[in-house]
Amino acid sequence: MAVRFPTILEAPTGWTPAWRAPVAELRAAAVDRCRANCEWPSPWHEGRLEMAHLVQSSQGGPDLLSNVVMLCKIHHDVLDNHG
C-alpha cells in the first residue's frame, strides 16, 4: 500500500501544471504536518529539514502539500538518488 500524505493545500480552480504554490506557505504547511520531524518511514533522524517533491516539478509534479515531504538531508539525498 502506498503512503498517502494528507492534502492541506489544494490547487486553485483551473489548475494547470504551470501553477506553483507560494513556497513559504507550502513549506510552513509541510513543517506543521510533520511536526518538524523527518517524514521518512524509518527511525527518526534529527537535523535541518528540506522540502522534497515526491514527483519532481520537472516531471510534472505539482507544488501541492500532497506532493511534498519534509526530510532530513540524508533521506532527501536517498529520495533524489534512489527514489
C-alpha positions, 0 to 999 in steps of 0.5 A: 500500500502506498503512503498517502500524505494528507492534502492541506493545500489544494490547487486553485480552480483551473489548475494547470501544471504551470501553477506553483504554490507560494513556497513559504506557505507550502513549506510552513504547511509541510513543517506543521504536518510533520511536526518538524520531524523527518517524514521518512518511514524509518527511525527518526533522524534529527537535523535541518529539514528540506522540502522534497517533491515526491514527483519532481516539478520537472516531471510534472509534479505539482507544488501541492502539500500532497506532493511534498515531504519534509526530510532530513538531508540524508533521506532527501539525498536517498529520495533524489538518488534512489527514489 
